[in-house]
Amino acid sequence: MRTRKSSVLTAFAACGGVACLCGVLSAQQMAKPSKTVFAENYRGWFKVNAKRVKFDAAPAWMCAAPNASQMPSPHLAKFITVYVNPVGKAAMLEQSHPKFPVGTVIVKEKYTTGVSKTPELMTVMRKHEKGYNPDNGDWEYLALAGDSRQVQAQGKIETCQSCHQQVVGNDYVFRSPYLSKAQCKKLKLDIQ
């Protein structure tokens, strides 16, 4: 029998890695997707970082609107785990200047501490066919509540897109904060 969490996870389109949410959202961004593209077993995909990575305060803030549970400050450092589906694994790990294939899904779990049991937020990127979002590499972004039961934002989210513009040469995907130092060296990536 499926749980509520499984049903929600299989009920919407996803876009891994780093969907961001801030301010007023459009109707398109708040729309609930209807097609299944995000597997409930994403934790069975390739885990990009072996251990949670401490995320800097500025980008952590951009990936969620402040709320009471984040006090004293939503800007404090967060801890991140990233997963990539089999479609995008080679681009993530083997290409210096990747071109992620259509169907790639990247999931980022954002935790309040290095030992938290449940993420406070999940962000997702999904690579669409050419023409979906040409100004941002044809990526769709999605933000979910940490328990994955509520879609907080979805689509061409401006705060996500503006941040990901920093890594156009990596097909709009941040990798060096999550890959090992050896992997970054192999791919000739700047280590962050």
RAQUIWO-V425637 format. One record per residue. N is the residue number from 0. RES is the residue in one letter. OMEGA is omega in degrees with one decimal (999 if undefined). Layout:
n=N res=RES omega=OMEGA
n=N res=RES omega=OMEGA
This chain:
n=0 res=M omega=-179.2
n=1 res=R omega=174.8
n=2 res=T omega=176.5
n=3 res=R omega=-179.6
n=4 res=K omega=179.8
n=5 res=S omega=-178.4
n=6 res=S omega=179.2
n=7 res=V omega=-178.9
n=8 res=L omega=-179.0
n=9 res=T omega=-175.2
n=10 res=A omega=-176.2
n=11 res=F omega=177.0
n=12 res=A omega=-176.3
n=13 res=A omega=176.8
n=14 res=C omega=-171.9
n=15 res=G omega=175.3
n=16 res=G omega=-167.1
n=17 res=V omega=176.4
n=18 res=A omega=-177.6
n=19 res=C omega=-175.2
n=20 res=L omega=-179.7
n=21 res=C omega=171.1
n=22 res=G omega=-177.2
n=23 res=V omega=-179.1
n=24 res=L omega=179.0
n=25 res=S omega=177.4
n=26 res=A omega=179.1
n=27 res=Q omega=-177.8
n=28 res=Q omega=-178.8
n=29 res=M omega=-177.9
n=30 res=A omega=176.8
n=31 res=K omega=-179.8
n=32 res=P omega=-177.5
n=33 res=S omega=-177.3
n=34 res=K omega=178.6
n=35 res=T omega=175.5
n=36 res=V omega=-175.6
n=37 res=F omega=-176.0
n=38 res=A omega=178.4
n=39 res=E omega=-177.9
n=40 res=N omega=-179.2
n=41 res=Y omega=178.5
n=42 res=R omega=172.7
n=43 res=G omega=176.4
n=44 res=W omega=179.7
n=45 res=F omega=177.5
n=46 res=K omega=-172.7
n=47 res=V omega=179.1
n=48 res=N omega=-176.9
n=49 res=A omega=178.5
n=50 res=K omega=176.8
n=51 res=R omega=-179.8
n=52 res=V omega=176.8
n=53 res=K omega=-175.8
n=54 res=F omega=-180.0
n=55 res=D omega=-175.5
n=56 res=A omega=-175.3
n=57 res=A omega=178.8
n=58 res=P omega=178.1
n=59 res=A omega=178.7
n=60 res=W omega=-177.5
n=61 res=M omega=-176.1
n=62 res=C omega=173.1
n=63 res=A omega=173.6
n=64 res=A omega=180.0
n=65 res=P omega=173.4
n=66 res=N omega=-173.8
n=67 res=A omega=-177.7
n=68 res=S omega=-179.0
n=69 res=Q omega=-178.1
n=70 res=M omega=21.2
n=71 res=P omega=-179.5
n=72 res=S omega=175.2
n=73 res=P omega=-176.5
n=74 res=H omega=178.7
n=75 res=L omega=-178.1
n=76 res=A omega=177.8
n=77 res=K omega=-179.7
n=78 res=F omega=-168.0
n=79 res=I omega=167.6
n=80 res=T omega=-176.6
n=81 res=V omega=176.4
n=82 res=Y omega=174.4
n=83 res=V omega=-179.7
n=84 res=N omega=-178.0
n=85 res=P omega=-179.5
n=86 res=V omega=-175.6
n=87 res=G omega=-174.1
n=88 res=K omega=-178.2
n=89 res=A omega=178.7
n=90 res=A omega=-179.3
n=91 res=M omega=-169.7
n=92 res=L omega=-169.1
n=93 res=E omega=-174.8
n=94 res=Q omega=177.7
n=95 res=S omega=177.6
n=96 res=H omega=-170.0
n=97 res=P omega=166.8
n=98 res=K omega=-177.1
n=99 res=F omega=179.8
n=100 res=P omega=173.9
n=101 res=V omega=-178.7
n=102 res=G omega=175.6
n=103 res=T omega=174.2
n=104 res=V omega=178.3
n=105 res=I omega=-178.7
n=106 res=V omega=175.8
n=107 res=K omega=173.3
n=108 res=E omega=-179.2
n=109 res=K omega=-177.8
n=110 res=Y omega=178.5
n=111 res=T omega=178.6
n=112 res=T omega=178.4
n=113 res=G omega=-178.6
n=114 res=V omega=177.9
n=115 res=S omega=-179.4
n=116 res=K omega=-176.2
n=117 res=T omega=177.5
n=118 res=P omega=173.9
n=119 res=E omega=-178.8
n=120 res=L omega=171.7
n=121 res=M omega=176.1
n=122 res=T omega=-171.8
n=123 res=V omega=171.6
n=124 res=M omega=175.2
n=125 res=R omega=-179.7
n=126 res=K omega=179.3
n=127 res=H omega=176.1
n=128 res=E omega=-178.3
n=129 res=K omega=178.5
n=130 res=G omega=-179.8
n=131 res=Y omega=-176.4
n=132 res=N omega=-172.4
n=133 res=P omega=179.8
n=134 res=D omega=-180.0
n=135 res=N omega=172.3
n=136 res=G omega=-179.8
n=137 res=D omega=176.4
n=138 res=W omega=169.3
n=139 res=E omega=-178.9
n=140 res=Y omega=-179.7
n=141 res=L omega=173.9
n=142 res=A omega=-179.3
n=143 res=L omega=169.6
n=144 res=A omega=-176.0
n=145 res=G omega=178.0
n=146 res=D omega=177.0
n=147 res=S omega=-177.3
n=148 res=R omega=-177.2
n=149 res=Q omega=174.0
n=150 res=V omega=-179.4
n=151 res=Q omega=178.4
n=152 res=A omega=-179.6
n=153 res=Q omega=172.7
n=154 res=G omega=-179.3
n=155 res=K omega=-172.6
n=156 res=I omega=-172.1
n=157 res=E omega=-178.7
n=158 res=T omega=176.9
n=159 res=C omega=-177.2
n=160 res=Q omega=-177.6
n=161 res=S omega=177.5
n=162 res=C omega=-176.5
n=163 res=H omega=174.3
n=164 res=Q omega=179.2
n=165 res=Q omega=-175.3
n=166 res=V omega=178.3
n=167 res=V omega=-178.9
n=168 res=G omega=176.0
n=169 res=N omega=-178.2
n=170 res=D omega=173.8
n=171 res=Y omega=-178.1
n=172 res=V omega=172.5
n=173 res=F omega=180.0
n=174 res=R omega=-172.4
n=175 res=S omega=176.8
n=176 res=P omega=-172.1
n=177 res=Y omega=179.3
n=178 res=L omega=178.2
n=179 res=S omega=177.4
n=180 res=K omega=179.5
n=181 res=A omega=179.1
n=182 res=Q omega=177.5
n=183 res=C omega=178.6
n=184 res=K omega=179.6
n=185 res=K omega=-178.5
n=186 res=L omega=-178.9
n=187 res=K omega=177.4
n=188 res=L omega=172.6
n=189 res=D omega=178.0
n=190 res=I omega=-179.2
n=191 res=Q omega=999
